[in-house]
Amino acid sequence: YLLTTTEMHRYDPSNDRWCTLAPPIAKLQQPDLFRAYINSNTAAVIGSEIFCMRDSYRDMLVYDTELDRWRELPAWGQPETRSNNHQFMEASTFVLEGQLHVLFGYQNL
């Protein structure tokens, strides 16, 4: 898959060509928001869906490769620390046993 702010393409190896897919939703057509969502640490694939988490870790967009469409999942809030001695630093998504997980990293202050 090749995604830009205005286009999305998929390579079809059986025909040795690129296919044009549904364009990104309006949110991804804004360069700043595009960069906020398209990050290798916050994208994961489950089955036919590609999950892209925004760098604020509050929102997630999902692209369905079979239906060729985007949808937005409800926001779920900012992670919080349980101690004043830690600062939230980053998050990564990964898939384990068919479920999407988010791993949050904290730094000691």
N, C-alpha and C positions, 0 to 999 in steps of 0.2 A: 504494500500500500504506500502511496505517495500522497501526502496531504499538504496543501498550501492554504492560504487564507481564502482563496476563491475557488479552488478545485480539489477534487479527490480522484485518484486513479488507482487501478489495481492491475498488476501484471498477470497475464494469462499465459502460462508457459506452454500449454497445449497448442495454442495458436501463435505463440511467440509475438504477442502484441500487448499494448496497454489498453485498458478499457476505462472510459470515463464513468464515474459514479456520481451519486447525489452530492451536490456541493455542501460544504460545511454549513451548519446552521449560522444564523446571523451573528451569534456571539463569537464564533470563530473567525468571522470575516473582519474583525477589528484586530489589527496587528498586535496590540498590547495583550489583549485577551487570548489571542492565538498562542502567543509565547507562554502565557500563564497556564494553558491547558496541555500543550504539546511538549511533554517532557519525558524522557526515557525512564525516569525513576517513578513516574506516576501513571504509566500506561500498562495495562495488562489485558490478556485475552482469555476469555472463557468461551469455549465452543465457537459460535459464530459472532460473538460480540467483543468489541474492543472498548475497554473502559479507559477514559482519560480523566484524571483528577486534576483539578485546578491547583496551582501552586500555593494557594491560600488554604488548601485542604478542606474546603467547605463545600465545594460543588463538584459534581461528576457528570461528564457527558458520555453517552454510550452510542457507538456506531454498530448497527446490526448489518453484518456483511451479506446476509441472505435477503433481507428486506430492502437493503440499500437506503437506510434512513438513520437519522440522528434523533436522539431524545435526551432530555435532561433529567437527571435524578434529583429528588428533593435534597436541599442542603441539610447538613447534619451537625453543623456547629464546629467551632474551633476546639482542638484538643487542649486540655488543661493539665497542668502539673498538680500533684498532690502535695507538693512541698515548695516553699519559697526558695529552696536551694537549687532548683533546676530551671533551665530555660529551654523551651521547645525549639528545635533546630531544623528538622526535616522529616519527611515521610516518604515511604516507598510502598508501592503496591506489589502484591505477589498472589499467585493462585496456588492453593493447596487443596487437594482432594475435591476439585471442582468448585471451590468457594473462593471469593475475592477477599483478601485480607489487606490491612494497612498496618505497616510497621512504623511507629513514630520514634524519632530519635531525640534525646534530650542531652543537654550539656550541664555539668555541675557548675554552679556559680562560685 
